[in-house]
Amino acid sequence: MKNSLIGKIILLVNTGSIKKRFILKRLKQMGLIIVCLNKEKNWADAYVDHWILADNANHAEAIQAIKDFKIANSHINIEGALTFWEDDVLLTSKITDRFNFTGIPFSAAKKVRNKFLFREFCLENYLPSPKHILLKSSKDIVFLPDNLQFPLVIKPAFGASSAYVIKVNNKEELVSTYDYIEQNISAKTESTLADGMDIFVEEYIDGDEVDVDIILQNGKTKFFSISDNFQTKEPFFVETGQAIPSSLPAKSQSDLLEMAEETLEKLGIQNGIIHFEAKSTPAGPVPIEINLRMGGDYVYSYIKGSWGIDLIENAVKIALGEHLKIQKPAEPIKYIIGQDFRSDNSGVLVKLNIKDEVKRLSFVEEMHFYKKIGDPILVPPEGYDNLGWITVSGYSLLDAQDNLQKASAFINFEIAKFTANSSIGKTSRKNSFSEALLNVDLLLQAAKIEKIRRITKEDQRKLYIGIAANVNKDVHNGHLPIEKNIEKALRERGYRTTVFDLNNIEKAFLKMRASEVDLIFNVGEKIHNSNILASYAPSIFDILQIPYTGSSSLALGLSMDKIQVKKLLSYHGIPTSKWDYIHEINEEIDNTLRYPQIVKPANTDRSFGITNESVVNNQEERFKQLKKIIEEMGSPALIEEYIEGDEYDVAVLGNKDIDLRVLPLSRYIFKDMPSDLRHIFTYNMKNFDVSLADFGIVVQRPAKNISKKLETLITEIALDTYNILNCYDYGLVGIRVDQDDNPYVLELNANPSINIQDCLAETAKLTQINYGDFLEEVIRMAVRRYQNKPLDYRLQLSQSQDNANEPK
């Protein structure tokens, strides 16, 4: 038979989500030229011939965009318009009215899309309708009409997919449920709500729920099919599956069709694919709602399988004005049952096992799964997710039911429920709508923690990695900025990456919140151009519940507070040079401290404030430095006895009780420095493009000619320091060794730079770990840490730290 649709030009209003791919694919198979009105180009680009880009939520803008397209492309003669997406039913009706296409009038569509107005229409036209009332505020609940008897159903006037449709059994439940809906109703949760946020309540209709799918042309029913819905999960009316054809008595089916046809006739709807939801009750059929487009999920699949009727093809022919000749079989070709796969609780998908055998079963019609391992699964009231669905066939309803049971046995999944030891703590709740349960954002972010906790080593490269850094476009000494090197190395290994620029923390926060990253590399060194504020970056990740590499805000802030570090080290008996500190210039200083001394700012890093003059030989020189630090820099001052000797950097990888280890030592020898320079690292040495060799500093990596005893002692002291300050994943401990081989801890850098040329990466290279492998090892260590630690471990202070924080 000749295909009359080849070369016809159709306007598709909204592609819908990627779940609608099968529709676009079928449209192209028919040889149509597709012009698509959509907000943006998306996954459907391979199927669309011409795009009209506009905001479909702004109907005036969308219609004007069509006009502009027609003027600019006069050779493209659009012959009809249709949609398969509930959000744009009203817009499509406006388009068919404005351009004189065949379709559903806007006057009828607006009565149907608003479920409250549809109830009013039914009453006015003597059609069956549940008793109902619009709720303008919770006060209206107090004055409910006497004829509204519980149980009731509360729902949005605009909506789809049963979102916010809830059964209530008494007035107390109605109040709490209304408050829940009013506070949480959003087009973000259910896009069809963009048309309006009205809420109403109606009586609960007890009966058999069915779908009546109708092909209507010029007011005549060219085809109909009735399917039975499985019992929904109340109180949220979550759909679980369907069976086609209906097993209801012939009289009940006849009454349902008659009621649907009468309703459509009185609405003035003469053309379209109609998905009519109703209930069959002992008192007769009752309309629930009407979808003025093809039903979703497996409706297309099971009608084609059971009756051989192609709803997509017929929708196109109606839109293009082609006369339909449909011969419905006297008996169904086969009986089909569809089942949705849903979870009983919100959580994260941790196992999805679909055995190959199920695909070889002859009675399996279609099977689609939209979720993958690691995805959050939200069930009411948090969300309305399903994992996917399957349809199976049989020569009778019982045969199809048996086949569904056989097929389902090959499909197993596991949802990790959010628990106290998972991602959400125990919370006392008065009811299912209490505030603790309503934070969907929290659940979605918590799923990221769960995904990390359950990732396997083999799946590590499937992680989506964020890189939080101070983006720098400059190249220093031939080296790219750290975020570029990390991004390059990870992408070469197959990771998907995104950079978040901490130079604009507000923008970075919003971008991180909206992102789907699984783990963040925290390599930022400043926030609002402040090194001190950089320690707060992990708090942002914690708030967003995005796992990250490196130490917590607590550890970063603590390591920058040199006074507190000194107290902790002293409390734990870690060797450190004798010291004191002051906040005011006139405070007393321990007079037993020997000269020379070194005077430093007490709350900075990267040697900020340290110059050649920081080493002082007498009280006059010390006073000058103290005045500079306290009065000019506004910082407390740390005064230490100066230790002459070599300096060591000890690179530590891993986490306490899991995978802790030390990389080869780096040694800095100062004896060849010019006589006028002190044997220290100044700010200029650490922060500008200079070579340490220019200052006469010899760098040994690994350290040479040191005794095994000293190496062991340095290593053990560094590990103790790292653990005492609760560092994670990696860190750098600075140690000074005097002429008698006595080691003294200088500082801990809990967030050292891990660029390709820096100490950590260079020492890792000495152990045959290249840069990319080193970064992957950091990821692995972070993953293991999340898998082995309680979720609040980052915020816990040890008792020893509390004790060490006693007043001076």
GISUL-V695153 format. One record per backbone hydrogen bond with DSSP energy under -0.5 kcal/mol. NH is the residue of the N-H (numbers start at 1). CO is the residue of the C=O. If there is no record, write none. Layout:
nh=NH co=CO
nh=NH co=CO
//
This chain:
nh=4 co=2
nh=6 co=3
nh=7 co=31
nh=8 co=5
nh=10 co=8
nh=10 co=33
nh=11 co=80
nh=12 co=10
nh=12 co=35
nh=13 co=11
nh=13 co=82
nh=14 co=12
nh=14 co=37
nh=20 co=17
nh=21 co=18
nh=23 co=20
nh=24 co=20
nh=25 co=21
nh=26 co=22
nh=27 co=23
nh=28 co=24
nh=29 co=25
nh=30 co=26
nh=31 co=28
nh=32 co=27
nh=33 co=8
nh=34 co=32
nh=35 co=10
nh=35 co=33
nh=36 co=34
nh=36 co=50
nh=37 co=12
nh=37 co=35
nh=38 co=36
nh=38 co=52
nh=45 co=42
nh=46 co=43
nh=47 co=44
nh=48 co=44
nh=49 co=34
nh=50 co=34
nh=52 co=36
nh=53 co=51
nh=54 co=38
nh=54 co=52
nh=56 co=54
nh=58 co=55
nh=59 co=57
nh=62 co=58
nh=63 co=59
nh=64 co=60
nh=65 co=61
nh=66 co=62
nh=67 co=63
nh=68 co=64
nh=69 co=65
nh=70 co=66
nh=71 co=67
nh=72 co=68
nh=73 co=69
nh=74 co=71
nh=76 co=73
nh=77 co=75
nh=78 co=76
nh=79 co=9
nh=82 co=11
nh=88 co=85
nh=89 co=86
nh=92 co=88
nh=93 co=89
nh=94 co=90
nh=95 co=91
nh=96 co=92
nh=97 co=93
nh=98 co=94
nh=99 co=95
nh=100 co=97
nh=101 co=96
nh=102 co=319
nh=108 co=105
nh=109 co=105
nh=110 co=106
nh=111 co=107
nh=111 co=108
nh=112 co=108
nh=113 co=109
nh=114 co=110
nh=115 co=113
nh=115 co=157
nh=118 co=114
nh=119 co=115
nh=120 co=116
nh=121 co=117
nh=122 co=118
nh=123 co=119
nh=124 co=120
nh=125 co=121
nh=126 co=123
nh=127 co=122
nh=133 co=201
nh=135 co=199
nh=136 co=134
nh=140 co=137
nh=141 co=138
nh=142 co=138
nh=142 co=139
nh=143 co=139
nh=144 co=141
nh=148 co=145
nh=149 co=147
nh=151 co=168
nh=152 co=168
nh=153 co=202
nh=154 co=166
nh=155 co=200
nh=157 co=198
nh=163 co=160
nh=165 co=162
nh=166 co=154
nh=166 co=164
nh=167 co=235
nh=168 co=152
nh=174 co=170
nh=175 co=171
nh=176 co=172
nh=177 co=173
nh=178 co=174
nh=179 co=175
nh=180 co=176
nh=181 co=177
nh=182 co=178
nh=183 co=179
nh=184 co=180
nh=185 co=181
nh=189 co=186
nh=190 co=186
nh=193 co=190
nh=194 co=191
nh=195 co=192
nh=196 co=193
nh=199 co=135
nh=200 co=155
nh=201 co=133
nh=202 co=153
nh=203 co=131
nh=204 co=151
nh=206 co=204
nh=207 co=205
nh=208 co=280
nh=209 co=207
nh=210 co=278
nh=211 co=227
nh=212 co=276
nh=213 co=211
nh=213 co=225
nh=214 co=212
nh=214 co=274
nh=215 co=223
nh=216 co=214
nh=216 co=272
nh=217 co=220
nh=219 co=270
nh=220 co=217
nh=222 co=215
nh=222 co=220
nh=223 co=215
nh=225 co=213
nh=227 co=211
nh=228 co=243
nh=229 co=209
nh=230 co=241
nh=233 co=238
nh=234 co=232
nh=236 co=233
nh=238 co=233
nh=242 co=338
nh=243 co=228
nh=244 co=336
nh=245 co=226
nh=246 co=226
nh=253 co=249
nh=254 co=250
nh=255 co=251
nh=256 co=252
nh=257 co=253
nh=258 co=254
nh=259 co=255
nh=260 co=256
nh=261 co=257
nh=262 co=258
nh=263 co=259
nh=264 co=260
nh=265 co=261
nh=266 co=262
nh=267 co=263
nh=268 co=264
nh=268 co=265
nh=269 co=264
nh=270 co=268
nh=272 co=216
nh=274 co=214
nh=274 co=272
nh=275 co=291
nh=276 co=212
nh=276 co=274
nh=277 co=275
nh=277 co=289
nh=278 co=210
nh=279 co=286
nh=280 co=208
nh=281 co=279
nh=281 co=284
nh=284 co=281
nh=286 co=279
nh=288 co=277
nh=289 co=277
nh=291 co=275
nh=292 co=290
nh=293 co=291
nh=299 co=296
nh=302 co=298
nh=303 co=299
nh=304 co=300
nh=305 co=301
nh=306 co=302
nh=307 co=303
nh=308 co=303
nh=308 co=304
nh=309 co=303
nh=311 co=309
nh=314 co=310
nh=315 co=311
nh=316 co=312
nh=317 co=313
nh=318 co=314
nh=319 co=315
nh=320 co=316
nh=321 co=318
nh=322 co=317
nh=327 co=325
nh=328 co=326
nh=333 co=306
nh=334 co=306
nh=335 co=394
nh=336 co=244
nh=337 co=392
nh=338 co=242
nh=339 co=390
nh=340 co=240
nh=341 co=388
nh=342 co=340
nh=347 co=377
nh=348 co=416
nh=349 co=375
nh=350 co=348
nh=350 co=414
nh=351 co=414
nh=353 co=412
nh=354 co=352
nh=355 co=353
nh=355 co=410
nh=358 co=355
nh=359 co=355
nh=359 co=356
nh=360 co=356
nh=360 co=357
nh=361 co=358
nh=364 co=361
nh=365 co=363
nh=365 co=391
nh=366 co=391
nh=368 co=389
nh=370 co=387
nh=371 co=387
nh=374 co=349
nh=375 co=372
nh=377 co=347
nh=379 co=377
nh=382 co=379
nh=383 co=379
nh=385 co=378
nh=387 co=341
nh=388 co=341
nh=389 co=368
nh=390 co=339
nh=391 co=366
nh=392 co=337
nh=393 co=363
nh=394 co=335
nh=400 co=396
nh=401 co=397
nh=402 co=398
nh=403 co=399
nh=404 co=400
nh=405 co=401
nh=406 co=402
nh=407 co=403
nh=408 co=404
nh=409 co=405
nh=410 co=407
nh=411 co=408
nh=412 co=353
nh=412 co=410
nh=414 co=351
nh=416 co=348
nh=416 co=414
nh=417 co=415
nh=418 co=346
nh=422 co=419
nh=424 co=419
nh=434 co=431
nh=437 co=434
nh=438 co=434
nh=438 co=435
nh=439 co=435
nh=440 co=438
nh=443 co=439
nh=444 co=440
nh=445 co=441
nh=446 co=442
nh=447 co=443
nh=448 co=444
nh=448 co=445
nh=449 co=445
nh=450 co=446
nh=451 co=447
nh=452 co=448
nh=453 co=449
nh=454 co=450
nh=455 co=451
nh=455 co=452
nh=459 co=456
nh=460 co=457
nh=462 co=459
nh=463 co=460
nh=465 co=463
nh=465 co=496
nh=466 co=519
nh=467 co=498
nh=468 co=466
nh=468 co=521
nh=469 co=467
nh=469 co=500
nh=471 co=469
nh=476 co=479
nh=477 co=475
nh=479 co=476
nh=484 co=481
nh=485 co=481
nh=486 co=482
nh=487 co=483
nh=488 co=484
nh=489 co=485
nh=490 co=486
nh=491 co=487
nh=492 co=488
nh=493 co=489
nh=493 co=490
nh=494 co=491
nh=495 co=490
nh=496 co=463
nh=498 co=465
nh=500 co=467
nh=501 co=499
nh=502 co=469
nh=502 co=500
nh=504 co=501
nh=505 co=502
nh=508 co=504
nh=509 co=505
nh=510 co=506
nh=511 co=507
nh=512 co=508
nh=513 co=509
nh=514 co=510
nh=515 co=511
nh=518 co=464
nh=519 co=464
nh=520 co=547
nh=521 co=466
nh=522 co=520
nh=523 co=468
nh=523 co=521
nh=527 co=530
nh=528 co=502
nh=530 co=527
nh=534 co=530
nh=535 co=532
nh=536 co=533
nh=537 co=534
nh=539 co=536
nh=540 co=536
nh=540 co=537
nh=541 co=537
nh=542 co=538
nh=543 co=539
nh=544 co=540
nh=545 co=541
nh=545 co=542
nh=546 co=541
nh=547 co=518
nh=547 co=545
nh=549 co=520
nh=551 co=750
nh=556 co=552
nh=557 co=553
nh=558 co=554
nh=559 co=555
nh=560 co=556
nh=561 co=557
nh=561 co=558
nh=562 co=560
nh=562 co=602
nh=563 co=602
nh=565 co=561
nh=566 co=562
nh=567 co=563
nh=568 co=564
nh=569 co=565
nh=570 co=566
nh=571 co=567
nh=572 co=568
nh=573 co=570
nh=574 co=569
nh=580 co=639
nh=582 co=637
nh=587 co=584
nh=593 co=590
nh=596 co=616
nh=597 co=616
nh=598 co=640
nh=599 co=614
nh=600 co=598
nh=600 co=638
nh=602 co=636
nh=608 co=605
nh=610 co=607
nh=611 co=609
nh=614 co=611
nh=615 co=612
nh=616 co=597
nh=616 co=614
nh=622 co=618
nh=623 co=619
nh=624 co=620
nh=625 co=621
nh=626 co=622
nh=627 co=623
nh=628 co=624
nh=629 co=625
nh=630 co=626
nh=631 co=627
nh=632 co=627
nh=632 co=628
nh=633 co=628
nh=635 co=629
nh=637 co=582
nh=638 co=600
nh=639 co=580
nh=640 co=598
nh=641 co=578
nh=642 co=596
nh=644 co=642
nh=646 co=737
nh=647 co=668
nh=648 co=735
nh=649 co=666
nh=650 co=648
nh=650 co=733
nh=651 co=649
nh=652 co=650
nh=652 co=731
nh=653 co=661
nh=654 co=729
nh=658 co=655
nh=659 co=655
nh=660 co=655
nh=661 co=653
nh=663 co=651
nh=666 co=649
nh=667 co=700
nh=668 co=647
nh=669 co=698
nh=670 co=668
nh=672 co=696
nh=673 co=670
nh=677 co=674
nh=680 co=678
nh=682 co=680
nh=683 co=610
nh=686 co=682
nh=687 co=683
nh=688 co=684
nh=690 co=688
nh=694 co=691
nh=695 co=692
nh=696 co=693
nh=697 co=692
nh=698 co=669
nh=698 co=696
nh=700 co=667
nh=700 co=698
nh=701 co=699
nh=702 co=665
nh=703 co=665
nh=711 co=707
nh=712 co=708
nh=713 co=709
nh=714 co=710
nh=715 co=711
nh=716 co=712
nh=717 co=713
nh=718 co=714
nh=719 co=715
nh=720 co=716
nh=721 co=717
nh=722 co=718
nh=723 co=719
nh=724 co=720
nh=725 co=721
nh=726 co=723
nh=727 co=722
nh=729 co=654
nh=730 co=728
nh=731 co=652
nh=732 co=749
nh=733 co=650
nh=734 co=732
nh=734 co=747
nh=735 co=648
nh=736 co=744
nh=737 co=646
nh=738 co=736
nh=738 co=742
nh=741 co=738
nh=743 co=741
nh=744 co=736
nh=745 co=575
nh=746 co=734
nh=747 co=734
nh=749 co=732
nh=750 co=748
nh=752 co=749
nh=758 co=755
nh=760 co=753
nh=762 co=758
nh=763 co=759
nh=764 co=760
nh=765 co=761
nh=766 co=762
nh=767 co=763
nh=767 co=764
nh=768 co=765
nh=769 co=764
nh=770 co=768
nh=774 co=770
nh=775 co=771
nh=776 co=772
nh=777 co=773
nh=778 co=774
nh=779 co=775
nh=780 co=776
nh=781 co=777
nh=782 co=778
nh=783 co=779
nh=784 co=780
nh=785 co=781
nh=786 co=782
nh=787 co=783
nh=788 co=784
nh=789 co=785
nh=793 co=790
nh=795 co=792
nh=796 co=793
nh=802 co=798
nh=803 co=799
nh=804 co=800
nh=805 co=801
nh=805 co=802
nh=806 co=803
//
